[in-house]
């Protein structure tokens, strides 16, 4: 499920099947963690999507679990920055509607 806001992970135009679900979930996690909608630094502090707070039980039920999840799916540059992070500085979420335009589909 997806709420259709800009802050949500991408909604793929494909059907998840038993043969593709693990690969698609991994690809989506990588894309979201490595996009500013999911993770960014501001003033030296780590900011993550409110999704990581709202559904923290899915990430080990702690900030430590959230940080481990982020590190698992982070690209090398982000992973290097995350190694130095001990806690999450804040949470953010963009409730704006994710418009279905050609640009948004890219």
Number of C-alpha atoms within 10 A of each C-alpha: 5 9 12 16 15 16 21 21 20 17 12 11 7 8 9 13 9 8 8 11 12 12 12 16 12 12 12 17 20 17 18 21 23 20 13 14 20 24 19 18 16 9 7 9 13 18 21 24 22 18 16 23 18 10 12 15 13 14 17 14 13 14 17 14 16 22 20 16 17 24 18 13 19 22 14 11 9 17 16 12 13 18 11 8 14 11 14 15 14 14 17 17 16 13 12 10 12 16 12 9 8 7 7 10 12 5
